[in-house]
């Protein structure tokens, strides 16, 4: 088992910041637009619990949490080579598995930079009256993982700030965490971890009562 596979195994039992800190898991010289499967974590600014609450092991989304949930599901509507898999919205973070696929054939209209029509249920930026950031067709065809996350953050922040009447206020942390999912066993472990996260919320290192750790160091008074 490789070192990275050892890291995947650790994820399934405990969300260890040693493995999830962005600088410790980003692979040097790795092309993050390469086709593959990635485990991503995005945290709310200062790890505030703004997306809902966990009750009886179930995540109960509030209005902001529903925005975060719906926009993540809409990501493939903007990037032709991207699909989303298992994900969960927690009170102050998002865990997700995302796949970057080989670019589609030229006959796919999305390859030309087109986005879904406003009638599409996933066309949330139109339904919510929010503009999208400028994206070139080449970006839509073959985005990096960072561009996908940045696009998601941009869209959700615009909508959430409108709902909160707090324009220009950061909603997400600037950074994010990512891990390359190497094989089916790792995929199954991480999927199970994501699925079980609400039931294990009190053990989570992003829980408001968690002891200070590298993963919650942005919280006030930490």
Number of C-alpha atoms within 10 A of each C-alpha: 5 8 8 16 16 12 17 26 17 15 20 19 12 13 18 17 16 14 20 23 17 17 14 12 16 16 13 7 6 9 10 18 18 15 16 15 21 21 23 19 21 21 25 21 19 17 23 20 18 18 23 18 19 16 11 8 14 15 20 17 19 14 13 18 25 15 20 24 19 15 21 23 16 20 21 20 22 21 24 27 21 25 17 17 13 15 20 20 25 28 26 22 22 21 23 22 23 24 20 24 17 15 18 15 11 10 8 12 13 20 21 15 17 15 17 16 11 12 10 13 12 20 19 23 17 15 12 12 10 14 12 12 10 8 13 10 15 12 18 25 23 23 22 17 20 14 16 22 18 15 19 16 20 18 20 24 22 22 22 20 16 14 12 10 10 13 13 10 13 16 21 20 15 12 16 18 19 26 21 22 21 15 11 9 13 20 20 15 17 24 20 15 18 22 16 15 22 23 15 15 20 15 14 16 19 26 18 17 10 12 11 15 14 15 18 20 13 17 15 9 6 11
